[in-house]
């Protein structure tokens, strides 16, 4: 594996995070708190590996510019911009949600995760779309 493989690895990690987030949501809807805790811990761990790989790639390889023009460029940036903003904004709230859960403050945890979970899902799904547009569909 080389540094050029990291975008694919990161897309796979984002896909795994999406599945884990959804499974964690399903489990909490069923009232299975222990399964929820394990799945969300796994989602956070996979996301942390994604972030490490993403930063390593950006700092060593540098940015990759979108080669498409016209409608594809407009679609790409309409996905990339909210993806990037929410990815940055989500991180402290993810940490806060984890902290509230770990310290038993579940009402605060629930209050944050009502809007945080859909936002994190959006970031995970659009991360895969950004990869596909940048490295596969319009490369």
C-alpha positions, 0 to 999 in steps of 0.5 A: 500500500502506498500513500496514493491508496489512502483515498480508497482506504478512506472511502472504505472507512467512511462506508464502514462508518456509515454502516456502523452509525446506521446499525447503532441507530437501529439498536438504540431504537430497539432499546439495546443500549449495550449494542448501541454503545459498541457500534457507536464506539466502533463508528468513532474509532473507524472515523478516527482512523479515517481522519488520520489517513485523510490528514496524512494524505493531504499533508504528504500528497497534497490536494487533488483538484476536481477535474470536471467542468460544467454541471459535474463541477457544480454538483461536486462543490454543492456536495463538498462544501457542506460536507467539509463544513459539517465535518469540521463542526461535527468533531467537537460535538461528537466528542461532547456526545461521547463525553456525556454518554461516558459520564452518564448524562444521557439526556444531554447525550440525546439532546446533541445526538438528535441533530448530530447523528443525521449530520454525521451520517451526511458527512460519512455518505458525502465523503464517499460521494466526494471520493467517487467523484474525485477519483472514479467518475470524473478522474 
